[in-house]
Amino acid sequence: MDIQPQNLFTALAIGLLIGVVRERHHVGGGATVAGVRTHAMVALAAGVAADFGGAALVAVVLAVGALAVASHMRTRDSDPGLTGEMALLVTTMLAALAQQDAALAAGLGVIAAVLLFAKQPLQRFARDIVSEREVQDGLLLAASALVVLPMLPGEPVDPWGVLVPSRLWKLVVLVMAVGMLGHIALRAVGARWGLPVAGFFSGFASSTAAVAGFGQRTRDDARLANTAASAALLSNLASLLLLVGILAAASPALLRASAWPLAAAVGMLLAIAAIGLHKEGETPELPREPQARAFKLSHALLLAAIIAAVLVLSAWLRSVFGDAGALVTAMLVALAELHAAAASIAQLSAGGGLSLEHAQWGIAGLLSSSAAAKSVLAFASGHRRYGFLVAGGLVGMALACAAVTWVVTR
């Protein structure tokens, strides 16, 4: 037996931390079943038992489990939950873990304490913020990431070696996850903070739809031109951040090479968006509540299909015309779908089908194509001032990216 005092102190600290949280939970609500002293004693017992060996630890776990069952039988009428009993078992196991890995046990202890302390915020999140439809979407997202993704092959399935099912599905899961995050955040704070925040989060789903939607608002009320333009530009900022995530998943090397050009594009968008937010004043109309669905699976699957088609077409054109053929194809696709085009360039670059320098210029070209299409949409859908502000921000974004790309590739 080799007892380490510092590990026992870690076990004791875990018991005290969880015990304090449980003690505070019962303030003004009657006697505490398992508070500071109980959790501290259980932690010490489990820590010492872990050093004695497996048999002693099993005996302690069984004893704590029996006490937890007895406690629940006595208090189930006034407190039907099992959180207190499970907290006691968690303290036992973490105290035992502390004898092997004190840092990991301490970190898990903090997480357990936070979960116990955040009872009301978590209940509000689960019952009020997240709807039943969003829970269904969350389960669909979890199934896509944890069930479908591991089953997909990680080897190319096409003659050119560019279609890797697992990589394509990772991008689909990324789009779904970001859509879920943006949707929940918009539900939580969108109506309070107004159009700019709503615009930013809506951009994770579709910045093109955001440009058109905010433009329509300025048709109805020209006073919204500055604020709506800022919201539209912030939606494109969110879209740009999603593009960064796609590059990180598909080709980290291309992301590192394009870091400064993308940073310049982000800075330009923020600078132009700040113009619309410079004048203070009340927004005549708050943004509407988001739709019930956090994301559309059909949209994610369509995105995957577009990416696959662009990959195959680009690989074929490259075999015929060289890198120029692949880049032209991607820029044409970027007129309608920026992320699919970016994913295709990243995949080609990661697989060696496109040189890194050409891929960098490809990203700059995609931003230019997307900016041109959305600028036309801004003028067509909104007030003239709205169109100029949105077009100025998007064109500035594209020019900043191209200029910095020219500097880093010289």
Secondary structure as GFF3:
##gff-version 3
##sequence-region A 1 410
A	DSSP	alpha_helix	5	25	.	.	.	ID=ss1
A	DSSP	alpha_helix	36	52	.	.	.	ID=ss2
A	DSSP	alpha_helix	54	75	.	.	.	ID=ss3
A	DSSP	alpha_helix	83	98	.	.	.	ID=ss4
A	DSSP	alpha_helix	102	117	.	.	.	ID=ss5
A	DSSP	alpha_helix	119	124	.	.	.	ID=ss6
A	DSSP	pi_helix	125	129	.	.	.	ID=ss7
A	DSSP	alpha_helix	132	143	.	.	.	ID=ss8
A	DSSP	pi_helix	144	148	.	.	.	ID=ss9
A	DSSP	alpha_helix	149	151	.	.	.	ID=ss10
A	DSSP	alpha_helix	165	193	.	.	.	ID=ss11
A	DSSP	alpha_helix	195	220	.	.	.	ID=ss12
A	DSSP	three_ten_helix	222	224	.	.	.	ID=ss13
A	DSSP	alpha_helix	225	250	.	.	.	ID=ss14
A	DSSP	alpha_helix	252	257	.	.	.	ID=ss15
A	DSSP	alpha_helix	259	278	.	.	.	ID=ss16
A	DSSP	alpha_helix	297	321	.	.	.	ID=ss17
A	DSSP	alpha_helix	323	334	.	.	.	ID=ss18
A	DSSP	alpha_helix	338	350	.	.	.	ID=ss19
A	DSSP	alpha_helix	356	381	.	.	.	ID=ss20
A	DSSP	alpha_helix	384	408	.	.	.	ID=ss21
###
